[in-house]
Amino acid sequence: MGCKEGGLSVDSYVLAVNVVEAARRLGLSARTVASLVAHRELASLKVGRRRIIPIAALEAFLGRDHPTIRPLHTKSVGSGNVG
């Protein structure tokens, strides 16, 4: 029924998956995938209250270069003076 294609286990009838399944297929956490979707780094569609990610979007994501993500807020290191 399923086959390997581009490193993803693909069911020939499935065109899109939810965030949890996308995370499983990519080897990432669901939170990371949700963040990628929120930052528009991973294409998705909203269908009613559901968010789905096309299999083609997962494959396109894997084909792109991804720089290391840095935290939005970094704690600056002071000059060593305390208090």
C-alpha positions in Angstrom: 0.0 0.0 0.0 2.6 2.6 1.0 5.9 3.2 -0.7 9.1 5.1 -0.1 9.5 8.3 -2.2 12.0 11.0 -1.5 12.6 9.7 2.0 9.0 10.0 3.0 6.7 7.1 3.5 3.9 7.9 1.1 0.4 6.4 0.8 -0.6 6.9 -2.9 -4.0 8.1 -1.8 -2.9 10.7 0.8 -2.3 14.1 -0.7 -2.0 16.0 2.6 -1.4 15.3 6.3 -2.0 17.0 9.6 0.7 18.7 11.7 1.3 15.7 13.8 1.7 13.3 10.8 3.9 15.9 9.0 6.1 16.1 12.1 6.4 12.3 12.2 7.3 12.1 8.6 9.9 14.8 8.9 11.4 13.5 12.2 10.5 16.8 13.9 8.3 17.7 16.8 4.7 18.8 16.1 5.6 22.1 17.8 8.5 22.7 15.4 6.3 21.9 12.4 3.6 24.3 13.8 6.3 27.0 14.1 7.5 26.4 10.5 3.9 26.8 9.3 3.4 29.9 11.4 6.5 31.5 10.0 5.4 30.4 6.4 8.5 28.2 6.0 6.2 25.2 5.4 3.1 25.6 3.2 -0.2 24.6 4.6 -3.9 24.9 4.1 -6.7 25.7 6.5 -9.7 23.6 6.0 -12.4 24.5 8.5 -10.6 24.3 11.9 -8.0 21.8 10.6 -4.5 22.7 9.3 -3.3 20.3 6.6 0.1 20.2 4.9 0.3 18.9 1.3 2.8 16.0 0.8 4.3 18.1 -2.0 5.0 20.9 0.6 6.9 18.4 2.8 9.0 17.3 -0.2 9.7 20.9 -1.2 10.7 21.7 2.4 13.2 18.9 2.4 14.7 20.1 -0.9 15.5 23.6 0.5 18.5 24.8 2.5 17.6 25.6 6.1 19.8 27.9 8.1 20.1 27.3 11.9 17.2 28.9 13.7 18.3 31.3 16.4 16.1 32.2 19.4 14.2 35.4 19.1 15.2 36.7 22.5 18.8 36.2 23.6 20.0 37.1 27.0 22.9 39.4 26.6 26.1 38.7 28.6 27.0 41.7 30.7 30.4 43.0 31.6 30.5 40.8 34.7 29.2 43.5 37.1 26.5 42.1 39.4 24.0 44.1 41.2 
